[in-house]
Amino acid sequence: MNPMKLYDAIIGIVEKHIAPIAAKVGNQPHVRAMRDGFIVAMPFIIVGSFILIFAFPPFAEDTTNVFGRVWLNFATTHFDIIMMPFNMSMGIMTIFVSLGVAYSLAKAYKMDGITSAVLSLMSFLLVAAPAKEDSLSMAHMGGTGIFTAVMCAFFAVELYRFMKKHNITIRMPEQVPPAIARSFEVLLPVLAIFLTLYPLSLFVQAEYGMLIPDAVMAMFKPLISASNTLPAIIGALLVCQLLWFAGIHGAAIVVGLLSPIFLTNISANIDAFVTGQPVPNIFTQPFWDFYIFIGGSGATLALVILMSFSRSAHLKSIGRMSAVPGFFQINEPVIFGSPVVMNPILFLPFVFAPVINATIAYFAIQLGFVGMGVATTPWTTPAIIGASWGSGWTFTPVLLVVGLLILDLLIYLPFFKMFEKQVLEQEQPVESKVKAAQPGRQGVTA
């Protein structure tokens, strides 16, 4: 089959079928609320992950390094003190997720965000942290409660919205101050949440001997397990890349949907790491950000490097302008400046370089050459640093990122040369006109 016909067929399918669906999904209020809600929780998660560095020094227990020995002794002696900030950030991430998702969804509906967030938190605590001996259980405040927190946020906001829409609220006279009137308005939604979720929680406990978060995790267990398979990873990144190529921000849509899985997986990894158990999950946000997408979606840091040394003035300027953002995983300048979007020459490397990266990184981790992710890092961290940080500051991820970057350069190189030749042919007539128009270059007649 003719390569250009195949390309046109793929782009036609993306534009006609995938892109419209993706645009609708990306603009769906619940998807946007989930994405924005996780962003609210991210600073607490990152700080909590950073604290693990101090609690678990990157030195062997029998190290002879003086600094490492002192650090290990300090971490062992003061372990509970060091871990307290972790427990109050990463350890209760579902509280931040519950508040953030509900607030974002309420704002999308033009409702009171703070009231909705509090209703969501109450809903989550009601089903996930039953009181025992004057204390709240922390068992589901971490990753195991993520899906339940999101579901409670959706339920609380939708119930509140339904009751407001149908005037099922207590309305106070206009003379009553607005703040007091709002508090009475929420009374019936609070009661409705108690009368629905609490009996449901009691039923699940009595019938199945577990809390609702345990039941929800059991339902999502096949999805979590599937997320750690290479075909699922490749499927997710192909959707992301095809959307990007069609001019739609694929990462915003795909990562928004993957966020609960990322947080659940990294939380399970951290729990295993802290307790000395085998770390279970390959598919985490550090894997996605720093192994698959080195320099941003499409693994475009390699393309930026090639452009920076191009013979084309246009490509060289784009490459050098994109170098610093690309180092920090931001690649919009090169994607839209080159452009990569809808560029048939760069289609194959842009889509399939990440697939090759994912495959190599997956087997490198599965075979034990590289450690799994045990920390959430800002996605704008340079890949060579983020990969090491995400795996507990080990060195082998650095070697893997460097190796993948070299491979990406080799993948992009032949396609870049074709693109460069095309751009140079377009630049030559322009350069000739500029030179002809310059003073002193025109012929002199007697």
C-alpha positions, 0 to 999 in steps of 0.5 A: 500500500502506498505510504501516503495513502496509508497516512491519509487513511489514518489521519482521516479516521482520526479527524472523522471519528477519534478527534470529535469524540476526544473533543467531547470527552475533553470538554465533558464537565466530569472529565475536566473536574477530575483532571483539575481536581488532581492538579489541586492535589498534586503539590501535596503529593509531590511534597509528600513524595519528596519527604521519602528521600529523607526517610529512605536515604539512597545508601546501602545499610552497610555503606562506609560513606561517612555522610551516608552513615550519618544520614541513615542513622538520623533517618532510622532514629527519627523515622516517625518524625520524618514520616509525619509530613508524608502521612499528612500530605501523600498519606491523605491525598484522597481528601485533597482529591475529594475537595479538588474534584468537587470544587472543579465540578461545582464551578463548571456548573456555576455552583458554590464551590466551597459548599460542594467541596465540603459536601464531597469530603463529608460523603467520602469520610462517611463511607471510607473512614467510619469512627472507631474508638473516637478515631478515624481510620486512615486505611483509605485516605491514600491511594486505595480511596482514590476512585471512591473519592472521585465517585463521592465528589461526583455524587455529592455535587450532582445531588446538590445540583439536582436539589437546587434545580428542583428547589428541594432546599430550605429558602430563607426570607430575603432579610436573612444575611446571604451567608446564613441563608446559604447554610440553611440551603445546604441542610437538606442536601446534607441530610440526603447524603446521610440518608443515602450513603450511610445506609449503603455503607452499613449494608456493604459492611454487613453483607460483604464484610468490607468498606465501600472503598474496598468494594470499589477497588475490587471492581477496578482491580481488573482495570488497575491490573490491565494498566500495567500491561504493555498493550494497554500502555501502548494503546493509551499513548497511541491515542495521545499521539494521534490526538496531538497530531490532529492538533488536539491536546492529547495529553490533557485528555488522556492524562486526565483519564489516567490520573486515578490510575497513576495515583492508585499505582504510585500509592501502592508502590510507595506503600510497598516501598515503605514496608519493604515489600516488592514494588508492584506497578510499572505504569506510573506517572514518572514512567509516562513522563520521563521514559515515554515522553522525553521532552514532551509528547512525541519524545520531541527533545530529540527533534529539538536537538536535531533542529538546533543544528539544522542548516535551515534558518527556520528550523534552527531558530525553532530548535534553539527557541524550543531547547529550554522548554523542551528540557523541561518537558514543554514542547508546544513551541516545537509542535506548533512552530515546526510544525509537527502537527499534520506534518506527514514527514514527521508522523511516524517518528512522532507517533512511534518513537514513544512506543519504542521508548515505552517498550524498552523501558517496560522490559528494562523495569520488568527485568529489574534493570531499572527500579519502578516509580516510588515518587510523584514528581512535577512533570516539568522536571527534566527527564534525566532528573525526574526518572532518577527522582521517581525511582528513589534517586537511583542511577540506572534510570539516568542511563536508561533516559540517555539511551532512549534519547540517543535512540530517539535521535536515530529514529527522528534523524532520517525523517528530520533530514527529509523535512529539512530538505523540504524546508531548505527548498522553500527558503532558497527562493526567499533568500535569493529575493532578499539578496537581490534586494540588498543595496550594492548587489544590483548591476551598475550600468554605464 
